Amino acid sequence: PAGSNITTAPSFVVNLAAGEDYNDADFGFYEAPAPLLGTIGDTVFMDPNNNGVQDAGEPGIAGVSVTLYAPDGTNSTLVTDVNGYYDFTGLPAGAYQVVVGLGPNGTTLTTPSFFNVNLTSGQDYNDADFGYVAPVIPPVIPGCTDLNACNYNPAATADNGSCEFGNASCPNPCNAIVGCTDPTALNYNPAAN
């Protein structure tokens, strides 16, 4: 039969005598088992600590495309499920490449963007994980951002119009030394009047 190998002699020479019944011309065949198929997959996840490893409590990301490039030059794409999982199945042994698509808006990868996998017969490869981290957006701290103001706040990231400049009005010509006269201010000028 197609796909099998003969395990006995492929032919017999039998000399039959008149009326003889010969029942030993047996032929055996062996059908080789189909090669074991493997899988490649795992998880696309949020990686807030930016260490490239999915730690406990780091959630998967749904809806991310992952493409598998096969040894025969073909490719296929899966989209991660609600838990961030994907799994390419039914793969014969060979050299594959797994490439992740774009993550959520504004995120960047914490892992390589692709993995080269030399899949062995029947292997279940579950180490092609991809991590993303969201950008850290500094908090908005309102305050005075003018270095010359008495109430300058070096931690402020957004000027809120509260800057105070001490004695800034005097008759012209002015012999006043302009500066901050508040001794508790960060930019106190003891010479200012």
Secondary structure, DSSP 8 states (H G I E B T S, - for coil): -TTEEE-S-S-------TT---------EEE------EEEEEEEEE-TT-SSS--TT--B-TT-EEEEE-TTS-EEEEE--TTSEEEEEEE-SEEEEEEE---STT-EESS-SEEEEEE-TT-EE----EEEE--------EEB--TTSTTB-TT-SEE-S----SS----SS-----SB--TTSTTB-TT--
